[in-house]
Amino acid sequence: MTALREWQGVFFDLDGTLADTVELILCSYRHTMKVHLGEALPDQRWLSTIGTPLVSQLRGFARNEAEVERMLETFTVFQRGLHDDMVRPFPGAGALLDTLRAGGVRLAVITSKRRAVASQTLEVCGLRNSIDLLVTVEDVDHGKPDPESVEKALSALGLTDCREEVLFVGDSPFDLQAGRAAGTRTAGVSWGPFERRTLEAEHPDYFLETFEDLLRLR
């Protein structure tokens, strides 16, 4: 199957879009809250902020900046211990990337993760060699929903002058906000932790029920 629409570039979020990591993230969140606050707070409080930088998420729970740093260490160490056993690609992710790349489409992953863990996730999912560029939270001053990371990818891949021929695919409203602010087309996906109505409120150009849907866009 070939794409009916010719994209110059397709950018993807990582967690909840290419990689099934939400349960790992929630386990790490629950553990961190128990250690530092003495209880596991409702999952929805964390889920509502997935897609933004981890430090920003933790600031919503910590009582001061010192506690943010301690929480960050707890979260990171715990996540590292479970990562490889709990992470997997969503079915069809690799095949889609291979199809797009074979068609000459430039591919980037834009994530709020730090580089080390993002690279590890891509390796475990078998996707690291299928993309042209990885942009992490450490590569920008302002993470999603700010468009800086998308602008960085556009510039690095030589796509700044054809941004309307670039699609940013993500599972969170923060992905869609960043893509729209950078002037790309946007697509929300059905398989992440956010409800469709939450994504539709951001008015994405497309909504994907499966990876294959991307190859049918007009």
JORA-V835656 format. One record per pair of residues at least 6 apart in sequence whose C-alpha atoms are under 7 Angstrom apart, sorted by sequence separation. I is the first residue (numbers start at 0). J is the second residue. D is the distance in whole Angstrom. If there is no record, write none. Layout:
i=I j=J d=D
i=I j=J d=D
//
This chain:
i=14 j=20 d=6
i=15 j=21 d=6
i=32 j=38 d=6
i=33 j=39 d=5
i=61 j=67 d=5
i=121 j=127 d=5
i=136 j=142 d=6
i=141 j=147 d=6
i=142 j=148 d=7
i=153 j=159 d=5
i=169 j=175 d=7
i=178 j=184 d=7
i=179 j=185 d=7
i=189 j=195 d=7
i=207 j=213 d=7
i=32 j=39 d=5
i=178 j=185 d=6
i=32 j=40 d=7
i=48 j=56 d=6
i=139 j=147 d=7
i=58 j=67 d=6
i=139 j=148 d=6
i=29 j=39 d=5
i=57 j=67 d=6
i=175 j=185 d=6
i=167 j=178 d=6
i=187 j=198 d=6
i=134 j=148 d=7
i=167 j=183 d=7
i=187 j=203 d=6
i=25 j=42 d=7
i=54 j=71 d=7
i=166 j=183 d=6
i=167 j=184 d=6
i=168 j=185 d=6
i=169 j=186 d=6
i=170 j=187 d=6
i=186 j=203 d=5
i=134 j=152 d=7
i=165 j=183 d=5
i=166 j=184 d=5
i=167 j=185 d=5
i=168 j=186 d=5
i=169 j=187 d=5
i=170 j=188 d=5
i=185 j=203 d=5
i=186 j=204 d=6
i=187 j=205 d=6
i=188 j=206 d=6
i=189 j=207 d=6
i=163 j=182 d=6
i=165 j=184 d=6
i=166 j=185 d=5
i=167 j=186 d=6
i=168 j=187 d=6
i=169 j=188 d=6
i=185 j=204 d=5
i=186 j=205 d=5
i=187 j=206 d=5
i=188 j=207 d=5
i=189 j=208 d=5
i=162 j=182 d=6
i=163 j=183 d=5
i=184 j=204 d=6
i=185 j=205 d=6
i=186 j=206 d=5
i=187 j=207 d=6
i=188 j=208 d=6
i=114 j=135 d=6
i=162 j=183 d=5
i=163 j=184 d=6
i=170 j=191 d=5
i=186 j=207 d=7
i=113 j=135 d=6
i=171 j=193 d=6
i=107 j=130 d=6
i=112 j=135 d=6
i=113 j=136 d=6
i=114 j=137 d=7
i=170 j=193 d=7
i=106 j=130 d=5
i=107 j=131 d=6
i=108 j=132 d=6
i=109 j=133 d=6
i=110 j=134 d=6
i=111 j=135 d=6
i=112 j=136 d=6
i=113 j=137 d=6
i=106 j=131 d=5
i=107 j=132 d=5
i=108 j=133 d=5
i=109 j=134 d=5
i=110 j=135 d=5
i=111 j=136 d=5
i=176 j=201 d=7
i=105 j=131 d=6
i=106 j=132 d=7
i=107 j=133 d=6
i=108 j=134 d=6
i=109 j=135 d=6
i=110 j=136 d=7
i=172 j=198 d=5
i=175 j=201 d=7
i=171 j=198 d=7
i=149 j=177 d=7
i=175 j=203 d=7
i=144 j=173 d=4
i=149 j=178 d=6
i=172 j=201 d=6
i=143 j=173 d=6
i=144 j=174 d=6
i=111 j=142 d=6
i=143 j=174 d=7
i=146 j=177 d=4
i=150 j=181 d=6
i=97 j=129 d=6
i=111 j=143 d=7
i=144 j=176 d=6
i=145 j=177 d=5
i=146 j=178 d=6
i=149 j=181 d=6
i=93 j=126 d=6
i=96 j=129 d=6
i=144 j=177 d=5
i=86 j=120 d=7
i=143 j=177 d=6
i=146 j=180 d=6
i=35 j=70 d=7
i=146 j=181 d=5
i=87 j=123 d=7
i=88 j=124 d=5
i=87 j=124 d=5
i=31 j=70 d=6
i=109 j=148 d=7
i=83 j=123 d=6
i=31 j=73 d=6
i=31 j=74 d=6
i=107 j=152 d=7
i=28 j=74 d=7
i=27 j=74 d=6
i=27 j=77 d=6
i=27 j=78 d=6
i=23 j=78 d=7
i=23 j=82 d=7
i=52 j=111 d=5
i=51 j=111 d=6
i=52 j=112 d=7
i=50 j=111 d=6
i=23 j=85 d=6
i=20 j=86 d=5
i=19 j=86 d=6
i=18 j=86 d=7
i=19 j=87 d=5
i=18 j=87 d=6
i=19 j=88 d=6
i=18 j=88 d=4
i=19 j=89 d=6
i=17 j=88 d=6
i=18 j=89 d=6
i=17 j=89 d=6
i=17 j=92 d=6
i=52 j=136 d=7
i=52 j=142 d=6
i=51 j=142 d=7
i=51 j=143 d=6
i=9 j=104 d=7
i=13 j=108 d=6
i=8 j=104 d=5
i=9 j=105 d=6
i=10 j=106 d=6
i=11 j=107 d=6
i=12 j=108 d=6
i=13 j=109 d=7
i=7 j=104 d=5
i=8 j=105 d=4
i=9 j=106 d=5
i=10 j=107 d=5
i=11 j=108 d=5
i=12 j=109 d=5
i=13 j=110 d=6
i=6 j=104 d=6
i=7 j=105 d=6
i=8 j=106 d=6
i=9 j=107 d=7
i=10 j=108 d=6
i=11 j=109 d=6
i=12 j=110 d=5
i=10 j=109 d=7
i=18 j=124 d=7
i=95 j=210 d=7
i=92 j=210 d=7
i=91 j=210 d=6
i=50 j=171 d=6
i=51 j=173 d=7
i=50 j=173 d=6
i=46 j=192 d=7
i=16 j=169 d=6
i=16 j=170 d=6
i=15 j=170 d=6
i=8 j=164 d=7
i=9 j=165 d=6
i=10 j=166 d=6
i=11 j=167 d=6
i=12 j=168 d=6
i=7 j=164 d=6
i=8 j=165 d=5
i=9 j=166 d=5
i=10 j=167 d=5
i=11 j=168 d=5
i=12 j=169 d=5
i=6 j=164 d=5
i=7 j=165 d=6
i=8 j=166 d=6
i=9 j=167 d=6
i=10 j=168 d=6
i=11 j=169 d=6
i=6 j=165 d=6
i=16 j=191 d=6
i=15 j=191 d=5
i=15 j=192 d=7
i=3 j=214 d=7
i=2 j=214 d=4
i=3 j=215 d=6
i=4 j=216 d=6
i=1 j=214 d=6
i=2 j=215 d=6
i=3 j=216 d=6
i=4 j=217 d=5
i=2 j=216 d=7
i=3 j=217 d=6
//
